[in-house]
Amino acid sequence: MENMPSGHRSALLIGAKTYQDLALEDLRSPMADVNGLAEVLGDPHIGGYQVSTLIDAPHHEAATVIERFFRDRSLDDFLLLYLSCHGIKDDYGELFFAASNTDQQLIGSTTVSADFLRTQMRRSRAKSIVVLLDCCYSGAFMRGRKGDATVSIKDALAGDGKVVLTATNEIEYALEGEAVSELHPQPSLFTGMVIEGLRSGEADLDRDGIVSEKNLIEYVCERMRAGGARQTPRLLGEVHYRLTIARSARGRRGWPEMPQLLSGRYELGELLSFDGLCELRRAYDRRRDRPVAVKSLRPDLVLNPSHQTRFREEIRSAASLGHPRIVKVYDRPDHQFERVSVPFMVMEYLEGSSLSELLQAGRRLEVRTVLQCTADLLRALVYAHGVGAVHGDIRPANVILNRENEVTLVGFGSVTGANTGADLYATGCVLYELLTLRPPLDDRPPSAVDPELPHGIDEILLKALAVHPDDGYASAHAMLTDIEHELGAIAGTGKRYGLTIQQSVHDAILTHARAQYPLMACGLVAGPAGFGRPERHMAMRNAAASRTFYEMDMQDVIKAYRSMDERDEEVVVIYHSNIDTEAYPSGIDVSYANEPGAHYVIVSLADPDDVQFRSFRIVEGEVFEEEVRIVTAYT
């Protein structure tokens, strides 16, 4: 299980080994560079990054991927960009990165420029950015070398608060290695040492358990000097705080020791994952005899007051949510470190895999399963947004899928300044990637990637991924309605997949409708908040006492809502009967349907021998019929 709060770690690794321009010699190392680095950076015990890779892409695709990578980030995100390719400069000394379709006669229009990359870094809201460049900057290439470096990258890329690690200085080549071939690919000299230092932990030179940007460049330089390599890597940029590039399994000198037994009941076990601020461990609850997951600040940060305050707020926010599709918080114990009380969060332990693990394994789910998972995710957001909570970090790593294909959303923390639209856009990104096994890095609809996908999904994602907020979904409820409609279309019902109701509740509604005949009957069915499960039938009085019009008595309504508040319930079904016309919501019905997420049921008694029980969703004034599923008991 992976569980990271807002402020996650993302890595984009780009390599170009094959070039259409014959003047640019094909390289042997970029594939091994990218694959090796992806493995170590994606390891939750080392890098903890969500890794994306791109090999031999044309310049326009590479530029799109880079821009999307830096866009829509939070301040606490940690971004790492890696480039392994030829570097070129034009006659004016400007720096460019070669792509598979680069034409040296058209450098400005067929490459990714350093100026473009610098702009994306500067505009990104992420405060921690590391760029690793394994390339040089000249058109004079020799076998086993990647260009030459006559342009200072410090002038081209360095920025305040961001760092660039380069494979060489201004006058050296970036070597691929002496034994690189198509049959035996291996990382280039610089990247190989980066991988080795991170994987072994040797780059943790000060033995504090963290590999910082300074640790890494010093380690690579020492290894190159020891091996007699004619390369001098450089660290450029300005940093006002240490950047944690990776975690090391080596010593933790100076860190407080984590407790083995928390609050006298939680036995802490193996590390499951970590990120920029927190780590997650498997644990065992002695008192309840059950596995749990314990989240805490990283050992090197537990004594930092500002981090403690922020983590306490995250715990408070997560613990206030109660929904079957959101991870449960069981306990919020403190532990004493050097007379300082430090918070911990004890959560349910989720059996299953994160969606990111499934994607990394190349596992493709059935379209219906994907839509059902997305619908469950949106139901959690309908609830959360309804109580004023925004997740702010919806992504595959924060969605856990169990064996029954049920999803649970994790990483619900305190998000400042976020809006619900960000959650819906991110949900669209998750849906796109689950359907196509690739993130939405260009404007192609999913059916263009996989022609067998239903075209109705294209319309959903076009709206979910709209660049302008006014063109996107106004609410999680609205997006859920469209997802349910597509589920209904796949099921062949032509209706919206929605209401599951227990036989006893269904019969209670019909009994009330028949008892009031010929007057219109009306009432509510309540259920536990956040579950969407109709359980408690509340027959209301038709204050209008009419065959053609109903009006709920306000005193009855107030009494019903007070009882729901006391039981932590919500309205799941609003219903009324109809004897004169075929059952269908009228304009007045639409005005009554002011409960987000509620099902609107009409029981038609026009034909006593053929009583109809029809359910509708009313979303932003639009009426959609949905499928009704009657069960003997809720599972």
N, C-alpha and C positions, 0 to 999 in steps of 0.2 A: 504494500500500500504506500502510495506517495501522498504526502500532505504538506503543502506549502501555503503560507499566507500571502497576502498581497505583498508585492516587492519580490517577484520571483526572478530566477536566473535563466537567461535565454542565450543560446549560442547559435550563430549563423556561420557555417563553414563553407567557403566557396573555393573551388579549385578549377583550373583550366589547364588541361594537359594536351589537348588536340586543337590545332589551329588551321584554319582554311588558308591563311596567307602563308605561302611557302617560305617567305622570309623569316617567319617566326617558327623556330624549330620546336617540334613536339616535345613535351616534357614527360618524364617517366614517374616522377614522385607525387604529383598532386593527388592522385587517387588514394595512395597509401597515406599521404599527409592527412587528408580529410577523414578517411576511415579510422585511422589510429587515434586522431584527436577526438573524433566523435565518441569513440568507445570510452576514453578516459574522462572526457568532460561530462558525458551522460551518466557515468557511474554515480549513483546517489551517495556513495561513501567518499567520493573524491570531489567531483565537480558539482554534481547536483543540478546540472543545467538541463533545460529542455532544448534539445539539439535539432537543428534543421541543416540539411546539406544541399549543395547545388554543384553539379559537376558539368563542365563543358557547355554552359548555357551561353546563348548569344548576349550581347551587351545590354539590349533593352530588357531582357528577362532578369539579368543580374541586377540592373539598376532598380527595377520594380521590386525585387525581393529585398534589396537593401533598404529602400525607402519604407516598405511595409515593416521591416524589422525594427526600425527606429521610431516609427509612428505609433501613436496611441499608447504611450508608456506612462507609468506612474513614476513619481520621484524616487521610489525605493527600488525600482527594477535595476538589476545588474545585467548589463549587456556585454557580450564578447563577440567580436567579429574577426574572422580569420580569412586571409586571402593567400592563396598559393597559385602564382601565375607569373607571366612575364610582366615586367614593368617597362613603360616606354615614356620618353619625353619628346616633345615637339621642338621645333626650331626656336621657340621662345622660352624653352626651359620649363614648360608646364608639365606636370606629372599625370600619367594615365595608366590604368590597369587594363591589360589585354583580356579579351574574351575570345570565345571560339571563333567568332565571325569577324574579328578585328582585321581591318585593312590598314596597313601602315601608311597608305597614301591618303586615308580618310580617318586620321586618328581622332579628330574631334567628334565625329559622329558614329564611330564604331567601337568605342571603348567606354569604360567608366572612369570619369576623371576624379582626381584627388579633390578638386574643388567641390564636385557633387557630394563626395563622401563627407568632406568637412562640413558642408551645409547640413546634411542629414544628422550628423553628430551634434551639431550646434543646436538644431531645432528640437532634438529629442528631449523630453522631460526627464529621462533617466539621469540620475546624478552620478552613476558609476558606469563608465564605459571603458572597455579595454579593446584595443585593436592589435592583432598580431599579423605582421606582414612578412611573408617569406617570399620576397621578390626584390629585384633590383630595377634600375631605371635607365636603360639604354637600349638601342636597337642592335648593338653589336653583341651577338650571342656566340658562345663556343659550346662544344659538346659538354653536357653535364653541368652547364651554368645557366642561370636565369637572368640575363641582361647585365648591365653595369649601373653603378650608382653614382651619377654625377650631379644629382639633384638632392638637396637636403630635405628629407621628409619632415624635419622639424618645422620648416617654414610652410610646408604644404598641408600638414595635418594636425599638428599639436594644438591642443586647446585646453583652456583652464578647466581643471577638474576631471580631465580625461587623459588617458595615457596611450601611447603607441609603442609597441615593442617591435623592433625591426631586426631582420636577420643579419644585416651588415651595417657598416658605416658608409660614408659617402663615396668611397673609392674602391669598394670590394665587390666581389661576385657573391651571389647566394648559391652555394654548391648543392647539387642534388645528391652527391655521394659517388663513390667509385664503382659500385657494383649494381647500379640500378638498371633494370631491363624490363621489357614488357612481361617476361615470364617470371621475373623475381622483383616485383615492385617493392619499394621500401620508402619510408619517409625521407625527406631531404635532411641535411645535416642539422639545421636549426630546429625544424619541427620534430625530428626524431629525438633530440635532446629535451625538448619541451615535454613530449609524451613520456619519455623515460623518467624525467624528474618528477612529474605529477603522479605517475603510476606507482613508482617505488617510494615516494615520499621524500626522496633525497633532496628535493628542492626546498624543503622546509629547513633552511639552513640554521635558523635560531631555535629550532626544536620547540616551537610554541604551538604546534598542531595546525598551523595555518601557512599556506603558501601565498605570500603577497606578491605584488608586481616587482618589488625590489628583490625578494627572494628568488623569483624565477629568473630574472635577467642575470643576477649574480651567479646562479647555478649554471646557466647555459654558458656564460662567459668563462667560468672556471673549467668546465668540461672541454670547451673548445681550445682553451690555452693548453690544457693537459694533453690533448690529442694533437697539438701542433697545427690545428686548422687555421687557415688564413682568413678568418672571419672575426669581426668584432661587433656583436649585437649591441644595440643601443636601446635605452629607455628614454623616451621623450614625452614631454608634457608636464603638467603641474598638478600635484595631488595634495589636497589638504587633509586627507585621511587615508588610512591603509585600505587598499583594495584586496579583498579576499578572493583570489583567483580560484583557489581550490583548498580542500581540506586534506590534511595529512594524517595518516594513522600513527605517525611517530609521536615522540614525547609531547607533553603538554606542560612544560615547565612554567610555573607561575599561575596556572589556572586553578580555580577552586575545584576540589574533587566533587563529582556528582554523587548524590546519595545512592546507596544500593537498595535501601528501603525507605520509601517516602511516606510520611505520616503514619508510620508503623503498620502500613497495610499494602502498599503498592511496591512489588518487587520489580525494579527496573531491569530490562533485558537488552536485547540487541538494538543497535541503531537502525532505524528504518529509512530515514531521509534527513536532510538538513538543507537550509537555505541561508540567505544573508543574515538572518537574525535568530532563527529558531532551529531546533532539532526535534525529531520525533522518534520515540522509542517504544518498542513493544514492552508490555508490563503485565503483571499478574496481580489481581485484586484478591488478597487472602480472605478478606471478610466476606466478599460475595462469590468467591470461587469462580472467577471468570477472567478471561483475557481482556486487557484494556490497552489503550494507546496513551502515552504521556508526552505532552508537548511542553517544551521549556525553552528558555533562552539558551543560546550556545554558551558553553563554559567560559569562553573568553569575554562574554558580554554580560554575564549575570550580575556583576557588580556595577554596571553602568546605570545610573538613575534614570536617564531619559529613556533607555531601552526598557527598563522595568515599567515605567509609566505607560509606555505605548503598548507593551504586552498585556498589562492589566486591562487596558481598555479593550484590546482584542478579545480577551477572555470574557469580559463582561458582555460584550456584544454577542459573541458566539453562544454564551450560556443563556441568553434571553430568547433564543429561537427554539421553537418546538414544532418540528415538522418531520414526517416519516422519511422524507427524501433529503434531510439535512442531518449531518452527523450529530449525535447526541453528546452533550457535555455532562459528565457524571459528577465531577468534583473539581474544586478550585483550591487545592492546598497550597500552603507556603512552606518554604524550607529556609533555615537559617544558614547563611554563608557569612562568616566573619561578622556576626552580629547584625547582618542585614537580612531582612525578610524578603525572599525572592519568590515570585509566583510560579506555579505550575498549573497545567490544565490536563485533567484526566478525561478521556473521551472513549466512546465505544470503539472496540477494535473491529475493523471491517474486513471480513473475509472476501477476497476477490482481487481483481486487478484494476489498476487505473486505466482509463482510456488511452493515456499516453503509452503505457506498456503494450497495450494491444496494437496501437498504431506502429510502434517501433518494431513489433514482431510481424508486421504486415498482415495482421488478422483482419479480415473484412466481415462485418456483421451483415445480416440480411437487412434490406431496406426497411421493412416493417419494424424490425427490432431497433434500428437506428432512430426511427421516428418515435417509437414508444419511449425510448430512453430520453429523447429530446423533450417529449411531452412531460415526462416525469420531472425533468430538470426545470422546465418552465413552470410546472405546478409549484415547485419549491420557490421559484422567483415570484410568482403571483403572491404567495404567502409572505415572503420576506419584504417585497416592495410594499405590500399592504400595511406592514407594521413599521415602515420607514427605514428598513435595512437594505443596503446595497452591498453585493458581494465584492465587485470591483476586480475580481481575478478569476473569471470563468475561463477555464482552459482544460485540456484533456487530463493533465496531471491532477486536477482537483475534482475529478468525477470518478467514483469507484463503481465498478460493475461486478455484481455477484453472480453466482451460478444460475440464478433464476432470471438473469438479465434485468435486475432491478438496480437503479442507480442511486447513489448517495453523494450529495455535494459536500465537500470538505473545504477547509480554508476560509470559512466565513469569519472575517475579522472586522475591525473597525475601519471604515473607509471615509476619509475626509474629502469633501468637495467632489465626490463621484456622483454620477446620475444613473438612473435606471437604464437609459439608452446604451450606456457602455456595457451593461450586462447582456442586453439583447443582441448587440453587435457581436460580442464575444461568443454568445450561444450560437449565432449563425456561423461563426468561424469553426466551432466544434462540429456542428452538423455537416458543414462542407467537407471537413477533413475526414470524418467518419465515413462519408459516402464515397469519397474519391481517393482516400489514403494520401492526400496531399493538402497542404494549407491553401487558402484562397489567395494566391500570390499574383494573380492576374485577373482580368475581367471576364474570363471564360466561365460560363455557367457550368454546373456539375455535369449536365447531360452532354456537354462538349468533351468532357474528360471520359465519361462513361455513357455512351448513347443508350444503354438499356435502362438508365434511371428515368423514373416518371418525370415528365416535363413540368408537372405541377410543382415539383420541388424547386425548379428554377425560379418560379415566381416568388416562392417563399424566401429564397436566399437573395434574390435581387432586392427585395425589400429589407431583409434583415441586415444586409451588408451595404446598404445605401450610404454613400459618403456624406450626404447632407442629412442631418438629423430629422428634418421635416419630411423626408422621403422614407424614413424607416418606420418601424413599428412604434406605436404610441405607448404600448403596454405589453407586459408579458402575457396578459390575458388575450390580447388580440393575436399575438403570435401563436399562442397555444391553440386558439380556435382554428387557425389555418393548418396547423400541424394535424389536428384531429380530423379536419376535413380531408386531408390527404390520406390519413389512415383509413378513413371510411371509403375513399375511392379505391384504395388498394384492396380492401376487403370486399369490394364489389357491391356495397350497399347503396352507394350514392348518397349516403347520409353522413353526418358528422359523428364520428366515434366519440361517445362521451359518457352517458349516464349509466352507471352500474347501480342497481337498486335491489335490495333484498326483497324476497317474495312477500314477507310479512308486512313491510312498509308499503309496497305496491298495493297489497290487498286492503290496507287501512285507508289509503287514499280513495280507492274505488268504493269501499263501504261508506265512507263519508259522502262521496258524490251521490251515491244512490239514496242515502238517507235524506239528503236535502232536496231531492227531486220533488217538484220541478224547479225549485230555486237553484241558483248557481252556488255551488260550494266553493270555498276557498280555504287555503291553509299553508303551512310551512312545514318543512322537514329539516331538522337541525342535525349536525354531526360534529365530531371533534374537530377543533380548529386545525386547518391545514391538511386534513385527510381526504376531503372530497367524498366522504362516505355518509349517505343519508341514513340516520338511525332513529331519531326521535320525532314522531309524528305529532304535530300540533294543529288540530282542527280549529279554524278561526270562524268567527261569526260574520255572515254577510250583512253588514250594516245597511246596505241598500235594499235588502229583502226583495230582490228582483230576479226574474227569469233570464234577463238579457244583460244584466250589469251587476258587478260585485264591487263592494267597497269594504275593505277591512276596517273594523272598529279600532280607532287609535289607542284606546285603553288596552285592548287585547294585544295590539302590536307592542306597546310599551312593556306590558307584562311579559310577553314572549322574549323580547330582547334582553330584559333584565335576567330572566332565567338562563338564557344562553351565556350571558356574561359570567354568571355564577358558576356555570359548568365548563367554561372555556370552550364554547361551541360557536358555530357559525351557521348561517343559512346555506343549505346545500340545494334545496328544492323549493320553489314557489309554485303553487298549483291552483287551478280552478277548473270547474266543470263547465260544460256548454251543451245545450240541448237543441238549439235552433239551427245552428250552422255547422259545417265541417270545422273541426277544431284547428285554429291557426291564430297566432298572436295578432292582436289589433294594435292600433296606435296607442290606446290606453294601456294595453298590456306592456308595451315597450316602456312606457313611462313608469310603470310599476317595477320593472326589472332593473332595479338600481343596485343590486348586489353583485359585485364583480365575481365572476366564476360560478355563479349560481345557475342551476338548470331550471328552465321554465316549462312546467308540465301542464298540458291541457287534456282533460278527460272528456271525450265526446260521448254523450248519451243520446244523440239524435236517433240512433238505431239501438234499442235495448238488446237486440240479439247480437249486435256487433259493436261492443264498447271499445273505443279506441283510446289508447294511452300513448300520447305523443310528447316527445321532449324536444326543447329548442334551447339554443344559446343565443342570447342577445348581446352583441358586442358593438359598442359605440353606435347604437341605434340600428344596426343591421341584424336581421333575423336569419338564423341558420338552423335547419332541422338536424338532429343528431340521432344516432343509433341508441336504442335502449336495450340494455342487457339485464335480465332478471336472474338472480342467483338465489340459491337456498340459504346461503350464509356468506358473509364476507371473509375472504382469506386474509 
